[in-house]
């Protein structure tokens, strides 16, 4: 057991190093650093302009608790979703189609499941830097209401870690599906991230969604993750639908749903890996 743990840890470490080299090797470090900050800030400013236009133009009661802090923090933390999902799921297409190395990884001692997690860590580290820079910009320039002295830092770090584990597990599931699909997996990842963007309450309160979408929101672990992150930063209950649920209850729901998601990722990955091996899809190029 200790030997397996050591092997999996080594796989995670080497895959993380490889992912970082592939992400950052295209430019000088300072160019890469500037790009990593400017890109998310530009995306955030687009949403800020949308907020100024939309939030001031209506009197929808469901939007009563909607403010710039709500939107800005939700968008900042949702950066993890898009980047980590992409970093994990895109690994299959990248290693199979671009570099044609996927088959060699499969026959190596490394376990592909842990390799996928490792490859996603490069995007994770970059996103951590981008999220911190985005929140700092919001506080200094946009004057979003955050009191750094009241932030619950230990719980924020813990909740962020649990949420990232769930996001990585979702990425592994998408990577598994990508094994048996063509290069359209790129659209699969962006489509799933877009769906979560809508139903997780990252930008708009889930109260304004149709009833059937609200039900999807309430079974989505990311909904509870983003709400908890907002609460531990601001100390306020910002989602009306979840306002009657305490922080510890949200924490329990998030932890349980994340564990279920990780378990499902193992089962689903094994199934699609078996299908891909049986059909000879591990080294089959699908570009056309």
Backbone bond lengths (Angstrom), bond angles and torsions (degrees), N, CA, C in turn:
res aa  C-N    CA-C-N  psi(-1)  N-CA   C-N-CA  omega(-1)  CA-C   N-CA-C  phi
1 X - - - 1.467 - - 1.528 110.93 -
2 X 1.349 116.10 -44.83 1.464 119.76 177.68 1.517 111.62 -62.18
3 X 1.348 115.09 -34.70 1.468 119.64 179.57 1.526 110.08 -66.92
4 X 1.345 116.58 -41.50 1.456 120.24 178.43 1.527 110.92 -65.04
5 X 1.318 115.90 -41.87 1.469 119.76 179.17 1.528 110.70 -61.51
6 X 1.315 116.05 -42.39 1.465 120.40 179.31 1.524 110.86 -64.00
7 X 1.343 116.06 -40.57 1.472 120.09 179.93 1.523 110.90 -65.95
8 X 1.345 116.97 -42.20 1.459 120.20 179.78 1.528 111.09 -66.67
9 X 1.325 116.33 -38.97 1.464 120.21 177.71 1.525 110.91 -63.30
10 X 1.324 115.83 -41.09 1.467 120.02 178.81 1.525 110.61 -64.96
11 X 1.338 116.66 -39.03 1.461 120.54 177.49 1.521 111.01 -61.81
12 X 1.343 116.23 -45.88 1.460 120.59 178.55 1.526 111.25 -59.51
13 X 1.329 115.75 -43.48 1.463 120.82 -177.60 1.524 111.13 -64.63
14 X 1.323 116.89 -48.43 1.462 120.37 -177.56 1.525 111.74 -69.10
15 X 1.334 116.65 -37.42 1.462 119.78 178.45 1.529 110.33 -66.96
16 X 1.332 116.66 -36.40 1.469 120.58 177.15 1.523 110.38 -64.55
17 X 1.324 115.98 -44.59 1.476 120.25 178.79 1.516 110.79 -61.73
18 X 1.353 116.89 -42.89 1.459 120.93 179.25 1.523 110.85 -63.63
19 X 1.333 116.35 -44.25 1.459 119.86 -179.99 1.517 112.05 -61.68
20 X 1.338 116.10 -40.32 1.461 119.68 179.28 1.526 111.11 -64.99
21 X 1.331 116.92 -43.12 1.462 120.74 178.77 1.526 111.08 -61.17
22 X 1.321 116.32 -39.91 1.470 119.98 -178.82 1.527 111.04 -71.06
23 X 1.324 117.73 -33.95 1.460 120.88 -178.58 1.530 111.96 -75.13
24 X 1.330 116.54 -39.91 1.467 120.35 -169.09 1.522 114.81 -104.00
25 X 1.319 118.14 -1.75 1.459 120.59 -172.29 1.524 113.17 -81.95
26 X 1.334 117.46 -4.58 1.460 119.51 -174.49 1.520 113.05 -84.36
27 X 1.321 118.22 -10.41 1.471 119.20 -175.08 1.520 110.18 -152.60
28 X 1.345 115.32 166.31 1.461 119.83 171.28 1.523 109.49 -59.93
29 X 1.327 116.68 153.50 1.456 120.42 -173.60 1.515 112.35 -59.77
30 X 1.335 117.77 -37.19 1.461 119.42 -176.75 1.526 111.50 -72.98
31 X 1.329 116.68 -34.33 1.469 119.82 175.14 1.524 109.75 -65.28
32 X 1.335 115.18 -43.40 1.456 119.80 179.78 1.526 110.40 -63.73
33 X 1.342 117.30 -39.36 1.464 120.97 179.63 1.528 111.14 -65.16
34 X 1.329 116.28 -43.88 1.465 120.20 178.66 1.520 110.45 -62.09
35 X 1.315 116.80 -45.16 1.465 121.37 178.94 1.518 110.93 -60.10
36 X 1.338 116.78 -41.71 1.461 121.36 -177.22 1.513 112.12 -65.12
37 X 1.339 117.36 -23.72 1.464 121.13 179.50 1.520 111.55 -95.43
38 X 1.330 117.02 -45.30 1.464 120.87 -174.02 1.524 111.24 -65.59
39 X 1.316 117.53 -40.14 1.466 120.13 -177.20 1.534 112.22 -60.62
40 X 1.340 119.77 -53.22 1.471 118.39 178.76 1.525 113.78 -65.43
41 X 1.342 116.78 -32.74 1.463 119.11 177.46 1.526 111.33 -64.86
42 X 1.326 116.28 -39.98 1.466 120.17 178.69 1.524 110.42 -63.98
43 X 1.340 116.98 -42.26 1.470 120.73 178.04 1.530 110.56 -63.19
44 X 1.318 116.45 -40.81 1.460 120.34 -179.51 1.525 111.27 -65.15
45 X 1.327 117.34 -38.49 1.460 120.39 -178.62 1.524 111.22 -67.33
46 X 1.328 117.01 -31.68 1.470 119.44 175.26 1.527 109.57 -60.50
47 X 1.335 115.98 -44.13 1.458 120.42 179.70 1.527 111.78 -68.93
48 X 1.319 116.57 -34.28 1.462 119.84 177.32 1.528 110.66 -61.95
49 X 1.320 116.29 -43.64 1.468 120.10 177.62 1.527 110.11 -62.83
50 X 1.338 116.83 -41.81 1.465 120.46 177.11 1.525 110.58 -60.24
51 X 1.341 116.24 -39.94 1.461 120.07 179.31 1.528 110.62 -62.84
52 X 1.323 116.70 -46.19 1.461 120.62 -178.98 1.527 111.28 -59.92
53 X 1.331 116.72 -33.43 1.462 120.34 -178.77 1.524 111.01 -79.90
54 X 1.348 116.22 -47.12 1.465 120.46 -171.94 1.525 112.37 -78.66
55 X 1.332 116.42 -47.71 1.464 119.52 -173.17 1.523 112.65 -65.72
56 X 1.318 117.65 -24.03 1.456 121.00 -177.71 1.531 113.10 -94.14
57 X 1.329 116.58 -0.81 1.467 118.55 -170.86 1.514 113.94 -107.12
58 X 1.343 118.63 -1.77 1.463 119.41 -177.19 1.506 111.56 -141.96
59 X 1.351 114.76 169.45 1.461 121.35 179.43 1.518 111.06 -124.83
60 X 1.316 116.42 37.46 1.461 120.65 179.12 1.526 109.10 -65.71
61 X 1.347 118.50 121.17 1.477 119.85 -179.45 1.518 113.26 -58.23
62 X 1.338 117.02 -29.79 1.466 120.53 -179.42 1.517 111.84 -67.14
63 X 1.351 115.52 -17.10 1.463 119.84 -179.43 1.528 111.63 -96.02
64 X 1.338 115.94 12.97 1.465 119.10 -174.92 1.524 112.52 -60.28
65 X 1.330 116.28 -38.97 1.460 119.21 -178.99 1.516 113.57 -91.47
66 X 1.326 116.21 8.39 1.458 120.80 -176.51 1.520 109.41 -84.39
67 X 1.307 116.37 121.39 1.457 120.16 178.44 1.517 109.41 -143.48
68 X 1.312 115.76 177.75 1.458 120.42 -175.62 1.529 111.47 -63.70
69 X 1.324 117.26 -37.49 1.464 120.44 179.52 1.523 110.75 -63.05
70 X 1.340 116.28 -43.12 1.463 121.74 177.73 1.526 110.76 -55.99
71 X 1.323 115.27 -52.79 1.458 120.60 -177.26 1.523 112.42 -66.85
72 X 1.326 115.77 -44.46 1.464 120.19 -173.08 1.524 111.31 -66.74
73 X 1.341 117.80 -44.13 1.464 120.69 178.86 1.530 111.26 -67.32
74 X 1.329 116.45 -39.47 1.466 119.38 178.24 1.515 111.52 -61.52
75 X 1.331 116.14 -43.15 1.453 119.80 178.64 1.522 111.60 -66.41
76 X 1.344 116.99 -40.40 1.464 120.29 -179.03 1.518 111.06 -61.15
77 X 1.328 117.74 -46.48 1.458 119.89 -178.90 1.520 112.10 -73.93
78 X 1.313 117.24 -26.06 1.470 118.65 178.46 1.522 111.83 -70.18
79 X 1.334 117.78 -15.99 1.463 119.60 174.30 1.526 110.66 -55.93
80 X 1.334 116.62 -34.90 1.458 120.11 178.28 1.525 110.83 -60.33
81 X 1.330 116.21 -39.81 1.464 120.27 -175.99 1.524 110.56 -62.66
82 X 1.321 116.20 -55.56 1.457 119.27 -177.68 1.518 112.83 -61.61
83 X 1.334 117.34 -45.14 1.464 120.59 -174.80 1.522 113.21 -72.86
84 X 1.331 117.42 -44.38 1.462 119.43 -178.45 1.523 110.67 -71.49
85 X 1.329 117.27 -41.17 1.472 119.39 175.19 1.525 110.38 -56.48
86 X 1.326 115.01 -47.91 1.460 119.81 179.96 1.524 111.21 -63.73
87 X 1.340 116.69 -43.74 1.454 120.14 -177.58 1.507 113.47 -61.26
88 X 1.353 116.77 -36.86 1.462 120.56 -179.89 1.525 111.09 -80.97
89 X 1.332 116.67 -52.62 1.466 120.40 -173.31 1.529 112.87 -67.80
90 X 1.344 117.15 -36.02 1.464 120.63 -177.27 1.518 112.18 -70.48
91 X 1.325 117.76 -14.27 1.461 121.64 -179.06 1.527 111.67 -57.62
92 X 1.315 117.09 -40.31 1.464 120.69 -178.48 1.517 110.32 -62.22
93 X 1.315 116.28 -50.55 1.464 119.14 -179.49 1.521 111.22 -64.15
94 X 1.319 116.10 -42.45 1.462 119.97 -176.98 1.528 111.75 -64.00
95 X 1.328 116.63 -46.77 1.465 119.80 -177.36 1.520 112.87 -75.63
96 X 1.323 117.67 -27.24 1.459 120.00 -179.74 1.518 112.41 -86.84
97 X 1.347 116.72 -44.38 1.459 120.19 -172.74 1.530 112.84 -91.71
98 X 1.329 116.96 -45.13 1.470 120.52 -174.01 1.533 111.85 -79.89
99 X 1.333 115.29 -54.66 1.468 119.59 -173.41 1.529 113.31 -100.16
100 X 1.328 116.28 -12.88 1.472 122.64 177.43 1.539 111.20 53.53
101 X 1.324 115.10 45.02 1.460 121.33 -178.37 1.522 112.75 -115.27
102 X 1.325 117.47 -1.82 1.463 119.94 -173.67 1.526 112.47 -60.01
103 X 1.323 116.92 -40.01 1.463 119.75 -178.23 1.524 111.70 -64.57
104 X 1.320 117.30 -32.66 1.467 120.59 179.64 1.529 111.16 -72.10
105 X 1.321 115.58 -33.47 1.467 118.54 176.10 1.524 109.70 -67.52
106 X 1.322 117.00 -37.46 1.459 120.78 -179.29 1.530 112.09 -64.98
107 X 1.314 116.85 -35.57 1.466 118.58 -177.82 1.525 112.04 -90.00
108 X 1.328 117.00 -1.05 1.463 120.67 176.79 1.527 109.50 -82.94
109 X 1.332 118.59 168.85 1.469 120.75 178.35 1.529 113.53 -66.70
110 X 1.326 117.76 -17.27 1.465 120.94 -177.31 1.526 111.22 -66.64
111 X 1.318 116.16 140.18 1.452 121.70 174.79 1.535 109.04 -85.46
112 X 1.323 115.14 124.99 1.453 120.47 -173.63 1.530 112.09 -60.45
113 X 1.317 117.65 -34.59 1.464 121.52 -179.35 1.519 110.47 -58.72
114 X 1.326 117.99 -46.40 1.464 122.02 -179.31 1.529 111.05 -76.03
115 X 1.320 116.46 -29.13 1.461 120.67 175.81 1.532 110.15 -61.85
116 X 1.329 116.59 -40.57 1.459 120.39 179.15 1.524 111.29 -63.58
117 X 1.329 116.79 -43.48 1.455 120.28 177.10 1.528 110.45 -59.55
118 X 1.336 115.83 -43.87 1.453 119.94 -179.27 1.512 112.97 -62.70
119 X 1.326 116.60 -41.39 1.459 119.72 -179.21 1.528 111.60 -63.89
120 X 1.325 116.33 -28.33 1.462 119.48 -179.87 1.514 113.86 -75.61
121 X 1.332 117.86 -15.97 1.465 120.05 -176.34 1.525 112.68 -69.58
122 X 1.325 118.19 -27.25 1.466 119.88 177.76 1.527 109.99 -62.13
123 X 1.338 116.26 -47.55 1.461 120.33 176.05 1.526 110.86 -62.05
124 X 1.329 116.08 -35.01 1.458 120.29 -179.71 1.523 111.49 -62.84
125 X 1.331 117.37 -48.68 1.462 120.82 -178.53 1.526 111.14 -62.84
126 X 1.319 116.06 -41.17 1.466 119.85 178.38 1.525 110.51 -63.00
127 X 1.332 116.06 -41.06 1.456 120.92 -177.75 1.521 111.84 -69.11
128 X 1.340 117.92 -36.68 1.462 120.44 176.32 1.528 110.12 -56.10
129 X 1.314 116.15 -46.29 1.460 121.60 178.41 1.526 110.66 -61.72
130 X 1.340 116.44 -42.48 1.461 120.77 -178.39 1.529 111.56 -67.63
131 X 1.330 117.30 -39.87 1.467 121.02 -179.43 1.527 110.41 -65.43
132 X 1.326 117.20 -44.56 1.468 120.54 178.86 1.527 110.51 -61.62
133 X 1.331 116.51 -43.91 1.464 120.49 179.61 1.525 110.98 -64.81
134 X 1.323 117.12 -38.41 1.461 121.37 -179.48 1.525 111.32 -66.22
135 X 1.335 116.65 -45.08 1.472 120.14 179.30 1.529 110.17 -65.58
136 X 1.336 116.93 -40.75 1.468 120.04 178.29 1.524 110.93 -61.60
137 X 1.329 116.90 -41.76 1.465 121.12 177.65 1.527 110.20 -62.50
138 X 1.314 116.28 -41.69 1.461 119.92 179.44 1.515 112.45 -62.68
139 X 1.327 116.94 -39.56 1.464 120.90 179.86 1.529 111.81 -70.19
140 X 1.328 115.82 -42.53 1.465 119.84 -173.87 1.523 113.01 -80.07
141 X 1.319 116.54 -38.19 1.469 120.09 -173.19 1.525 111.93 -101.88
142 X 1.328 116.82 -46.44 1.461 120.42 -175.53 1.523 112.98 -91.49
143 X 1.344 116.03 -8.77 1.468 121.94 176.37 1.531 112.69 60.60
144 X 1.341 117.28 39.38 1.461 119.12 174.76 1.519 108.60 -66.73
145 X 1.340 115.56 149.05 1.456 121.57 -169.65 1.533 111.41 -83.62
146 X 1.325 116.38 92.93 1.460 122.33 175.75 1.524 108.23 -134.80
147 X 1.324 115.90 125.04 1.462 121.33 175.30 1.528 107.59 -103.18
148 X 1.320 116.48 106.75 1.465 120.79 -175.79 1.526 112.38 -61.44
149 X 1.310 118.09 -23.38 1.463 121.23 -178.66 1.517 112.13 -74.24
150 X 1.347 117.49 -20.81 1.464 120.52 -176.97 1.521 113.21 -104.84
151 X 1.325 117.04 -0.53 1.468 120.11 179.63 1.535 109.98 -66.90
152 X 1.327 116.35 133.99 1.470 121.21 177.20 1.531 107.51 -86.79
153 X 1.314 116.26 84.98 1.462 121.14 -172.42 1.535 113.74 -64.23
154 X 1.345 120.15 -44.99 1.477 118.74 -179.95 1.523 112.82 -58.77
155 X 1.334 117.05 -46.29 1.466 119.38 -179.32 1.521 111.39 -70.78
156 X 1.335 117.43 -33.51 1.461 120.05 178.05 1.530 110.36 -63.17
157 X 1.327 116.70 -44.32 1.467 120.52 178.85 1.531 110.44 -64.70
158 X 1.347 116.41 -42.92 1.462 120.01 -179.53 1.521 111.46 -63.60
159 X 1.324 116.34 -47.30 1.468 120.83 -179.72 1.528 110.86 -64.28
160 X 1.327 116.46 -40.27 1.464 119.58 177.95 1.526 110.93 -61.12
161 X 1.332 116.37 -41.93 1.461 119.98 178.44 1.514 112.65 -62.94
162 X 1.333 116.94 -42.28 1.466 120.33 178.76 1.523 110.23 -64.83
163 X 1.331 115.99 -43.30 1.461 118.85 178.62 1.515 112.68 -62.40
164 X 1.332 116.91 -40.14 1.465 120.64 179.71 1.521 111.07 -66.25
165 X 1.330 117.19 -34.38 1.465 120.08 176.06 1.527 110.19 -62.74
166 X 1.332 116.41 -42.64 1.462 119.88 177.67 1.518 112.60 -64.98
167 X 1.339 116.38 -40.40 1.463 120.27 178.55 1.527 110.44 -63.60
168 X 1.328 116.53 -43.21 1.470 119.93 178.10 1.519 111.15 -62.51
169 X 1.341 117.27 -37.97 1.464 120.65 177.58 1.525 110.55 -63.77
170 X 1.333 116.93 -40.26 1.466 120.16 174.88 1.523 110.53 -62.27
171 X 1.328 116.53 -39.15 1.457 120.41 177.84 1.516 111.84 -62.34
172 X 1.326 116.97 -39.62 1.470 120.80 178.09 1.528 110.32 -63.86
173 X 1.334 116.53 -39.67 1.470 119.81 177.87 1.526 110.34 -61.77
174 X 1.338 116.85 -44.93 1.465 119.83 178.28 1.525 111.21 -65.98
175 X 1.338 116.93 -36.09 1.466 120.34 176.61 1.515 110.40 -63.59
176 X 1.330 116.62 -39.52 1.463 120.54 178.89 1.526 111.02 -62.89
177 X 1.333 116.00 -43.51 1.467 119.72 177.49 1.523 110.17 -63.72
178 X 1.335 116.55 -36.30 1.467 120.92 -179.31 1.520 112.07 -63.24
179 X 1.325 117.40 -24.85 1.462 120.19 179.21 1.521 112.51 -62.21
180 X 1.318 117.54 -28.65 1.462 120.69 -175.41 1.526 111.29 -111.73
181 X 1.328 117.13 15.61 1.459 120.92 177.66 1.520 109.87 -122.92
182 X 1.313 115.15 170.48 1.466 120.67 177.84 1.522 108.93 -81.83
183 X 1.315 116.91 -166.53 1.459 120.54 -175.58 1.523 112.57 -70.24
184 X 1.324 117.36 2.07 1.460 120.68 176.45 1.523 112.15 -68.70
185 X 1.336 117.15 -3.70 1.465 120.79 178.80 1.527 111.56 -57.32
186 X 1.332 116.80 -24.68 1.467 120.55 176.10 1.524 110.17 -58.00
187 X 1.330 116.56 -44.72 1.459 121.03 -179.77 1.520 111.19 -71.61
188 X 1.324 117.18 -31.27 1.458 121.14 176.88 1.526 110.43 -60.33
189 X 1.325 116.84 -47.33 1.459 121.10 -178.82 1.515 111.29 -63.27
190 X 1.319 117.33 -46.60 1.457 120.09 -178.84 1.520 111.39 -68.11
191 X 1.336 116.93 -34.95 1.461 120.27 178.57 1.517 112.07 -65.43
192 X 1.332 116.70 -43.98 1.466 120.87 178.80 1.524 110.14 -65.39
193 X 1.340 117.30 -43.56 1.468 120.48 178.03 1.526 110.80 -61.29
194 X 1.328 116.75 -38.64 1.463 120.19 178.33 1.516 112.44 -64.90
195 X 1.339 116.72 -38.55 1.462 120.80 177.28 1.527 110.50 -63.50
196 X 1.328 116.85 -45.05 1.457 120.52 178.53 1.530 110.85 -64.00
197 X 1.321 116.23 -34.87 1.466 121.30 179.19 1.523 110.44 -58.52
198 X 1.339 115.84 -35.13 1.462 121.25 -178.35 1.521 112.02 -81.10
199 X 1.332 117.56 -44.65 1.466 120.36 -168.64 1.523 114.00 -95.40
200 X 1.322 118.91 -3.32 1.459 119.71 -178.12 1.522 112.80 -92.94
201 X 1.324 117.53 -1.31 1.461 120.07 -178.60 1.507 113.38 73.63
202 X 1.317 117.05 22.02 1.463 120.24 -178.32 1.519 111.67 -68.58
203 X 1.309 117.89 -40.19 1.459 122.07 -175.72 1.530 111.44 -112.73
204 X 1.324 116.52 -50.58 1.456 121.20 -179.90 1.524 109.78 -107.85
205 X 1.330 118.50 143.47 1.461 120.53 175.76 1.524 110.25 -59.30
206 X 1.314 116.55 140.44 1.473 118.73 -178.51 1.526 110.75 -67.94
207 X 1.356 117.37 -13.30 1.461 119.76 178.26 1.526 112.17 -65.23
208 X 1.324 117.80 -25.56 1.461 120.29 -177.11 1.524 111.93 -86.19
209 X 1.329 117.78 -6.09 1.458 121.14 -179.64 1.526 110.25 -79.66
210 X 1.340 117.69 155.62 1.471 120.12 173.15 1.527 110.41 -58.86
211 X 1.318 115.97 157.99 1.459 120.66 -175.86 1.512 114.19 -55.11
212 X 1.336 116.87 -41.20 1.462 119.35 -177.10 1.527 111.64 -70.23
213 X 1.344 117.05 -29.86 1.464 119.82 175.86 1.532 111.40 -75.56
214 X 1.329 116.31 -31.29 1.461 119.06 175.86 1.526 110.90 -63.59
215 X 1.327 116.40 -36.79 1.471 119.79 178.12 1.529 110.65 -64.61
216 X 1.330 116.27 -38.61 1.466 119.54 176.20 1.516 109.78 -65.13
217 X 1.330 116.28 -39.59 1.469 119.89 179.25 1.523 111.56 -59.60
218 X 1.313 117.06 -38.28 1.455 121.23 -174.81 1.524 113.27 -77.36
219 X 1.330 118.03 -11.98 1.469 119.82 173.31 1.528 111.15 -105.51
220 X 1.324 115.04 7.50 1.460 121.13 -179.65 1.535 109.21 -96.53
221 X 1.331 119.06 116.10 1.475 120.50 -179.23 1.519 113.90 -57.39
222 X 1.339 117.18 -29.54 1.460 120.04 -177.70 1.522 112.20 -66.81
223 X 1.332 117.20 -26.39 1.462 120.80 176.76 1.522 110.58 -60.26
224 X 1.329 116.20 -45.83 1.465 121.37 -178.60 1.532 110.65 -73.53
225 X 1.314 116.12 -33.05 1.463 120.64 179.22 1.530 111.52 -64.13
226 X 1.330 116.06 -48.61 1.464 120.31 -178.22 1.526 110.72 -67.55
227 X 1.326 117.16 -39.09 1.461 119.76 178.37 1.525 111.29 -64.38
228 X 1.336 117.28 -42.35 1.460 120.41 177.88 1.526 111.42 -63.81
229 X 1.324 116.81 -41.10 1.464 119.79 178.42 1.520 110.60 -60.22
230 X 1.334 116.72 -44.04 1.465 120.10 177.93 1.534 110.71 -61.53
231 X 1.316 116.35 -43.46 1.469 119.83 -177.45 1.522 111.71 -64.38
232 X 1.328 117.26 -43.26 1.457 119.66 -177.39 1.527 112.05 -71.87
233 X 1.333 116.83 -20.65 1.468 119.88 176.87 1.528 111.45 -86.13
234 X 1.340 116.15 -45.59 1.469 120.10 -173.92 1.520 113.64 -99.33
235 X 1.335 117.36 -20.90 1.466 120.31 -175.78 1.512 113.20 78.34
236 X 1.338 117.78 9.05 1.460 121.57 -177.14 1.528 110.53 -117.11
237 X 1.333 115.45 150.81 1.463 121.82 173.08 1.520 107.28 -89.01
238 X 1.306 116.47 106.39 1.456 120.93 -167.56 1.523 113.67 -97.59
239 X 1.324 117.83 -19.27 1.472 121.34 179.67 1.522 108.55 -100.01
240 X 1.329 117.45 120.35 1.455 121.46 -176.89 1.523 112.01 -63.16
241 X 1.320 117.34 -39.94 1.467 121.02 -178.22 1.527 111.14 -63.25
242 X 1.329 116.78 -34.39 1.465 121.21 -177.22 1.527 112.30 -100.19
243 X 1.321 117.79 7.84 1.465 120.33 -174.24 1.524 112.61 -65.42
244 X 1.329 117.45 -25.09 1.464 120.43 -179.91 1.510 113.85 -84.69
245 X 1.303 117.65 -0.12 1.471 122.38 -178.76 1.522 108.59 -104.95
246 X 1.317 116.66 129.57 1.461 120.85 -178.19 1.525 111.26 -72.69
247 X 1.318 115.76 166.54 1.465 120.66 178.51 1.522 111.75 -60.36
248 X 1.330 116.91 -42.07 1.460 119.41 -178.15 1.521 111.81 -68.78
249 X 1.327 116.90 -34.55 1.468 119.56 176.03 1.525 110.40 -66.57
250 X 1.333 116.57 -42.05 1.459 119.78 175.72 1.523 111.04 -62.46
251 X 1.327 116.13 -40.36 1.461 120.68 179.22 1.528 110.75 -61.97
252 X 1.334 116.86 -42.05 1.467 120.63 178.69 1.528 110.65 -64.17
253 X 1.334 116.58 -44.44 1.473 119.96 179.57 1.523 110.47 -61.57
254 X 1.333 115.96 -44.26 1.464 120.52 -179.62 1.526 111.02 -62.74
255 X 1.320 116.82 -46.10 1.467 120.58 -178.05 1.524 111.08 -64.03
256 X 1.330 116.59 -46.48 1.468 120.32 -179.28 1.523 111.36 -63.44
257 X 1.330 117.21 -45.44 1.464 120.17 -179.14 1.524 111.35 -66.01
258 X 1.332 117.11 -33.38 1.466 120.30 177.95 1.519 110.83 -68.06
259 X 1.318 117.44 -42.69 1.465 120.83 177.55 1.528 111.02 -61.67
260 X 1.324 116.22 -41.40 1.470 120.11 177.16 1.524 110.04 -63.24
261 X 1.315 116.03 -41.56 1.466 120.88 -179.74 1.528 111.31 -63.87
262 X 1.331 117.20 -41.45 1.467 120.59 178.14 1.523 110.15 -64.01
263 X 1.322 117.11 -43.05 1.471 120.92 178.50 1.531 110.45 -61.61
264 X 1.328 116.38 -44.97 1.463 119.63 178.54 1.523 111.36 -63.04
265 X 1.345 116.92 -36.04 1.464 119.43 -179.82 1.529 110.67 -63.04
266 X 1.338 117.30 -37.25 1.471 120.59 177.97 1.520 110.52 -64.81
267 X 1.335 116.87 -46.94 1.462 121.62 -178.42 1.523 111.00 -64.56
268 X 1.321 116.27 -48.08 1.466 120.35 -177.39 1.531 110.63 -66.39
269 X 1.329 116.68 -40.29 1.456 119.22 179.57 1.528 110.79 -61.97
270 X 1.323 117.58 -46.06 1.459 120.85 -179.92 1.520 111.55 -60.48
271 X 1.331 116.43 -39.28 1.464 119.88 -179.67 1.525 111.12 -63.95
272 X 1.343 116.72 -51.60 1.463 119.53 -176.78 1.527 111.89 -70.88
273 X 1.313 117.58 -30.88 1.459 119.60 174.72 1.524 110.18 -63.31
274 X 1.327 116.50 -42.76 1.469 120.66 177.96 1.527 110.36 -61.70
275 X 1.343 116.53 -44.30 1.470 120.21 179.29 1.521 110.31 -62.30
276 X 1.324 117.57 -43.43 1.465 121.18 -178.53 1.519 111.44 -64.03
277 X 1.334 116.91 -40.58 1.469 120.32 178.88 1.519 110.49 -66.70
278 X 1.322 116.52 -43.46 1.462 120.26 -178.78 1.529 112.38 -64.59
279 X 1.308 117.02 -32.94 1.463 121.04 -178.02 1.526 112.57 -94.30
280 X 1.306 117.69 1.01 1.461 120.60 178.95 1.504 113.82 68.25
281 X 1.348 117.06 38.24 1.467 120.90 -175.59 1.517 113.48 -97.68
282 X 1.318 117.64 -2.85 1.460 120.21 -175.31 1.523 111.11 -64.56
283 X 1.314 117.51 -40.37 1.469 120.03 -177.92 1.526 112.96 -117.26
284 X 1.331 115.69 19.49 1.475 119.04 -179.47 1.514 109.75 -90.15
285 X 1.321 117.13 121.83 1.463 122.04 178.28 1.522 109.58 -75.44
286 X 1.329 115.61 135.91 1.467 119.51 -176.95 1.517 112.72 -116.19
287 X 1.322 118.73 2.87 1.464 120.25 178.19 1.508 110.65 -67.68
288 X 1.316 114.73 146.28 1.462 118.87 176.12 1.513 109.73 -153.84
